[in-house]
Amino acid sequence: MTVTSRTQVGIVGAGPAGLLLSHLLALRGIDSIVVENRSRAYCEARQRAGLLEAGTVELLRTVGLGDRMDAEGLEHGGIYLQFEGERHHLDFRDLTGGRWVTIYAQTEIVKDLIRTRLAAGAMIEFEVSDTEVGELDTERPVLRFTDAGGTRHEVVCDAIAGCDGFHGICRDSMPPGLIRVAEREYPYSWLGILAHVPPSTDELIYCRHQDGFALHTMRTPQVSRLYLQVPADEDIEAWSDDRIWAELRHRLEVPGWELKDGHISEKAISPMRSFVASPMRYRRLFLAGDAAHIVPPTGAKGLNLALADVTVLAKALSSLLKDGRAGLADAYSDASLTRVWRATHFSWWMTSMLHVDPQSDQFGAELQLAQLRYVISSRAAATTLAENYTGYFPLTWEY
Ligand SMILES: Cc1cc2nc3c(=O)[nH]c(=O)nc-3n(C[C@H](O)[C@H](O)[C@H](O)COP(=O)(O)OP(=O)(O)OC[C@H]3O[C@@H](n4cnc5c(N)ncnc54)[C@H](O)[C@@H]3O)c2cc1C
């Protein structure tokens, strides 16, 4: 038996994009349902991003999601760039007229959003299966799924948002030939660890070492997050905890500084990819976040882009569904892609400057070092990094 129902916006995916979209639509009086194929516990524990641009922080505050972030988030006014055995500080506040970033883990944003939405009586269906979107050539697209108890549902919508990440079904549900893809795979991966030890640094350290990139970031004053560049096809079994700490110590070493180690609770290898699908819309099916684009994490842009997409999309859907005006919906894809390509360039640039390319040679390595020396010595070059890192495009939300 299939249960049929009706809502205004069907949202596929309870990641940051889908959950924030449902919240923003509710603020504008628009109903939605969110369907998610994982459990609530899984969504709340999935280790991913941790760095928010100033505009993302302001947005979350404006829409009532800032309390815990303001209490627990760590404000950072710069980063360290390390190469040729020396560490240099870039002061974002000085370079950009006062801008900063905030460390607040994606897991915490997802927890805040799920709690807020459920307290408001929102429909979030976890552990669904066989999600499908159909009737896309009409003004009443349909979202189909099987709930955790095995009942099949068919929800008739005014619009559907594909917030289902890179491996979701919405992008592939668009008509064949519509989507153009621009992508780049990088010949290395990141081995990331979550370690229960206070950070050994006050701000993030981005390190280009001749043996590969390393990054020291953090989640809280008690929990550190560290990454190592490893070969693209690396096996995690090759990396014991002792080997990871030894390699981090080797790459991040500078005189007079010590890396504290501690219990590693998670370790995983992530591939590095740039991917942009366009357009981000087919009639009343809209893509947002990782469903439409992926950036390598070096620029810390993926989460920020996902939240920016749905901020623009919520306004567009509100205008379309409440006022019958299609202008913002028609402009959604192009407006988002302008932001996406800026972040794609910045993420590619940071990645290319800081990683050791196994397919490159001495010429490539010298170009990287020349660029790094330029960034730390030229105010113009440092400002380029700082204004992109802290967020180049403003993000606004008005009631
Ligand atoms: C190791 C790592 C580090 C990162 N670091 C940063 C960082 O520092 N800063 C930053 O800004 N970004 C970072 N990112 C990127 C960031 O985590 C993502 O861009 C972000 O999760 C995108 O959010 P989203 O909601 O678009 O997609 P997702 O978080 O992928 O959410 C999509 C959801 O859809 C669900 N789903 C998929 N298919 C279906 C289906 N068929 N039916 C129902 N549900 C479905 C999935 O289970 C998932 O919950 C990092 C990513 C990784 C992997």
Ligand as a Chemical Component Dictionary entry (heavy atoms), coordinates in Angstrom:
data_LIG
# 
_chem_comp.id                   LIG 
_chem_comp.type                 NON-POLYMER 
_chem_comp.pdbx_formal_charge   0 
_chem_comp.three_letter_code    LIG 
# 
loop_
_chem_comp_atom.comp_id 
_chem_comp_atom.atom_id 
_chem_comp_atom.alt_atom_id 
_chem_comp_atom.type_symbol 
_chem_comp_atom.charge 
_chem_comp_atom.model_Cartn_x 
_chem_comp_atom.model_Cartn_y 
_chem_comp_atom.model_Cartn_z 
_chem_comp_atom.pdbx_ordinal 
LIG C1  C1  C 0 37.011 15.099 5.421  1  
LIG C2  C2  C 0 36.191 16.298 5.041  2  
LIG C3  C3  C 0 36.521 17.549 5.574  3  
LIG C4  C4  C 0 35.773 18.670 5.241  4  
LIG N1  N1  N 0 36.136 19.880 5.771  5  
LIG C5  C5  C 0 35.406 20.977 5.469  6  
LIG C6  C6  C 0 35.675 22.261 6.076  7  
LIG O1  O1  O 0 36.590 22.421 6.904  8  
LIG N2  N2  N 0 34.887 23.315 5.752  9  
LIG C7  C7  C 0 33.846 23.184 4.861  10 
LIG O2  O2  O 0 33.149 24.186 4.601  11 
LIG N3  N3  N 0 33.546 21.974 4.274  12 
LIG C8  C8  C 0 34.289 20.873 4.562  13 
LIG N4  N4  N 0 33.944 19.648 4.020  14 
LIG C9  C9  C 0 32.793 19.549 3.112  15 
LIG C10 C10 C 0 31.441 19.489 3.835  16 
LIG O3  O3  O 0 31.459 18.505 4.841  17 
LIG C11 C11 C 0 30.316 19.201 2.822  18 
LIG O4  O4  O 0 30.432 20.149 1.777  19 
LIG C12 C12 C 0 28.918 19.264 3.449  20 
LIG O5  O5  O 0 28.665 18.101 4.189  21 
LIG C13 C13 C 0 27.833 19.404 2.373  22 
LIG O6  O6  O 0 26.563 19.366 2.966  23 
LIG P1  P1  P 0 25.306 18.806 2.152  24 
LIG O7  O7  O 0 24.136 18.932 3.073  25 
LIG O8  O8  O 0 25.260 19.426 0.815  26 
LIG O9  O9  O 0 25.640 17.268 1.862  27 
LIG P2  P2  P 0 25.837 16.058 2.872  28 
LIG O10 O10 O 0 26.414 16.515 4.160  29 
LIG O11 O11 O 0 26.561 15.009 2.091  30 
LIG O12 O12 O 0 24.349 15.572 3.164  31 
LIG C14 C14 C 0 23.595 14.846 2.209  32 
LIG C15 C15 C 0 22.618 13.943 2.944  33 
LIG O13 O13 O 0 21.774 13.276 1.986  34 
LIG C16 C16 C 0 21.604 11.935 2.397  35 
LIG N5  N5  N 0 21.225 11.145 1.229  36 
LIG C17 C17 C 0 21.999 10.756 0.181  37 
LIG N6  N6  N 0 21.283 10.046 -0.690 38 
LIG C18 C18 C 0 20.012 9.985  -0.209 39 
LIG C19 C19 C 0 18.820 9.358  -0.671 40 
LIG N7  N7  N 0 18.805 8.665  -1.834 41 
LIG N8  N8  N 0 17.703 9.472  0.069  42 
LIG C20 C20 C 0 17.712 10.175 1.241  43 
LIG N9  N9  N 0 18.828 10.787 1.730  44 
LIG C21 C21 C 0 19.964 10.680 1.007  45 
LIG C22 C22 C 0 22.965 11.568 2.990  46 
LIG O14 O14 O 0 22.891 10.446 3.864  47 
LIG C23 C23 C 0 23.334 12.859 3.728  48 
LIG O15 O15 O 0 22.889 12.858 5.071  49 
LIG C24 C24 C 0 34.664 18.522 4.347  50 
LIG C25 C25 C 0 34.322 17.269 3.827  51 
LIG C26 C26 C 0 35.072 16.166 4.150  52 
LIG C27 C27 C 0 34.663 14.812 3.578  53 
# 
loop_
_chem_comp_bond.comp_id 
_chem_comp_bond.atom_id_1 
_chem_comp_bond.atom_id_2 
_chem_comp_bond.value_order 
_chem_comp_bond.pdbx_ordinal 
LIG C1  C2  SING 1  
LIG C2  C3  SING 2  
LIG C2  C26 DOUB 3  
LIG C3  C4  DOUB 4  
LIG C4  N1  SING 5  
LIG C4  C24 SING 6  
LIG N1  C5  DOUB 7  
LIG C5  C6  SING 8  
LIG C5  C8  SING 9  
LIG C6  O1  DOUB 10 
LIG C6  N2  SING 11 
LIG N2  C7  SING 12 
LIG C7  O2  DOUB 13 
LIG C7  N3  SING 14 
LIG N3  C8  DOUB 15 
LIG C8  N4  SING 16 
LIG N4  C9  SING 17 
LIG N4  C24 SING 18 
LIG C9  C10 SING 19 
LIG C10 O3  SING 20 
LIG C10 C11 SING 21 
LIG C11 O4  SING 22 
LIG C11 C12 SING 23 
LIG C12 O5  SING 24 
LIG C12 C13 SING 25 
LIG C13 O6  SING 26 
LIG O6  P1  SING 27 
LIG P1  O7  DOUB 28 
LIG P1  O8  SING 29 
LIG P1  O9  SING 30 
LIG O9  P2  SING 31 
LIG P2  O10 DOUB 32 
LIG P2  O11 SING 33 
LIG P2  O12 SING 34 
LIG O12 C14 SING 35 
LIG C14 C15 SING 36 
LIG C15 O13 SING 37 
LIG C15 C23 SING 38 
LIG O13 C16 SING 39 
LIG C16 N5  SING 40 
LIG C16 C22 SING 41 
LIG N5  C17 SING 42 
LIG N5  C21 SING 43 
LIG C17 N6  DOUB 44 
LIG N6  C18 SING 45 
LIG C18 C19 SING 46 
LIG C18 C21 DOUB 47 
LIG C19 N7  SING 48 
LIG C19 N8  DOUB 49 
LIG N8  C20 SING 50 
LIG C20 N9  DOUB 51 
LIG N9  C21 SING 52 
LIG C22 O14 SING 53 
LIG C22 C23 SING 54 
LIG C23 O15 SING 55 
LIG C24 C25 DOUB 56 
LIG C25 C26 SING 57 
LIG C26 C27 SING 58 
# 
